[in-house]
Amino acid sequence: MGQRCFRGKIEDVPGCEGLALDLDALWVELDRLGDEVPGEGDVQD
Protein backbone atom coordinates (compact mmCIF):
# COMPACT_ATOMS: atom_id res chain seq x y z
CA MET A 1 0.00 0.00 0.00
CA GLY A 2 1.29 3.52 -0.82
CA GLN A 3 1.50 6.43 1.55
CA ARG A 4 -1.62 8.26 2.66
CA CYS A 5 -1.76 11.93 3.62
CA PHE A 6 -4.67 12.97 5.81
CA ARG A 7 -5.00 16.30 7.63
CA GLY A 8 -1.28 17.02 7.83
CA LYS A 9 -0.22 13.45 8.55
CA ILE A 10 1.51 10.88 6.34
CA GLU A 11 0.73 7.28 7.16
CA ASP A 12 1.67 3.98 5.54
CA VAL A 13 5.18 5.00 4.43
CA PRO A 14 6.54 2.25 2.14
CA GLY A 15 9.35 0.30 3.80
CA CYS A 16 8.68 1.85 7.22
CA GLU A 17 5.92 -0.23 8.80
CA GLY A 18 4.11 1.71 11.52
CA LEU A 19 5.73 5.06 10.68
CA ALA A 20 3.41 8.06 10.68
CA LEU A 21 4.57 11.66 10.26
CA ASP A 22 2.72 14.65 11.70
CA LEU A 23 3.68 17.30 9.16
CA ASP A 24 2.07 20.19 11.02
CA ALA A 25 4.08 19.40 14.17
CA LEU A 26 7.23 18.94 12.07
CA TRP A 27 6.90 22.40 10.51
CA VAL A 28 6.23 23.98 13.92
CA GLU A 29 9.38 22.36 15.31
CA LEU A 30 11.46 23.42 12.30
CA ASP A 31 10.23 27.01 12.68
CA ARG A 32 11.16 26.93 16.37
CA LEU A 33 14.62 25.52 15.64
CA GLY A 34 15.20 28.23 13.05
CA ASP A 35 14.97 30.84 15.84
CA GLU A 36 17.79 29.31 17.91
CA VAL A 37 21.27 30.83 18.03
CA PRO A 38 23.87 28.63 16.28
CA GLY A 39 26.02 26.79 18.81
CA GLU A 40 23.53 27.33 21.63
CA GLY A 41 22.83 24.04 23.37
CA ASP A 42 25.74 22.21 21.72
CA VAL A 43 27.23 19.36 23.71
CA GLN A 44 30.61 20.19 25.25
CA ASP A 45 33.43 17.60 25.24
Sequence and secondary structure as in RCSB ss.txt:
>XXXX:A:sequence
MGQRCFRGKIEDVPGCEGLALDLDALWVELDRLGDEVPGEGDVQD
>XXXX:A:secstr
   EEETTEEE  TT TT EEEHHHHHHHHHHHHTS TTTT    
